[in-house]
Amino acid sequence: MNNYVVVFSNRGDLPMPVNFEVTYEDGTKERRSLPVEIWYQGNTWNHLLKTDKKVVAVEIDPDKVMADINVANDRWPNAIYEE
């Protein structure tokens, strides 16, 4: 079992639910959701992701349906760090 901590930050003024997609080393993908209530604790949320697979990417709002002030920071690893 692998444990990952995915850190989400709310950098805007409007709290929204968090929909995200996890991509695994074997090419499979999984979508998960976190409720808007996570932001009641503050502007940062540490999410424990437990899986048997190796995570290679995480993308927030993969369908780009939520309001976002900076879509460039919605993916890990970010393309700027892949070069």
Steps between C-alpha positions, in 0.01 A plus 500: 500500500631843400403816683515841335411838643341724238495864613220716363494880538205731453658814357177668396219666690234240425523156662410220259495120518820337374474252215828340403641222289786274605710332230690187590820355360307221324302763303174464690320806631268555792278798575433615853306783661530696821208704637503879529499458879874423501560875469321569831829406668707754302646557154714183493391137513731199532334197343633153580489288186537128568557275202676183394631676187772755432360849434656682203262798467218687674277752323243725662176550308603295195185606311565871574145573617581689823596865533877524534736797532802306369454184292879474461530358853231232467733212416785317668755458374479836333650518149747764620662238724504221242770660283 
